[in-house]
Amino acid sequence: MKLFIYPALTDINVLSCPVERNASSLNLLIAEVLIVNPKVTRFCKVEIQDSNKFEAVYLAKFRWERSEEERIRKEEEERRKAEAEGGEEN
């Protein structure tokens, strides 16, 4: 989001704009914002609570775990492919 080129922002309101209207959940949107800028104190007229911060941490952890699983899966596929190609050369 271009919004985060201003790191000092702490109070953001995007009510009734496409970002807010297309979000599946306000809590999820708040978590997404907090991952990028944890200094936000209000978002869409909602005061940021500890529960919002925990949701952001868990969302970031979930995404990291999924990306690690994907990375490991791709590395395993590449290793198997290299072994298969190496076995064909012999």
Secondary structure, 3 states (H helix, E strand, C coil): CHHHHCCCCCEECCCCCHHHHCCCCHHHHHHHHHHHCCCCCEECCEECCHHHHHHHHHHHHHHHHHHHHHHHHHHHHHHHHHHHHHHHHC
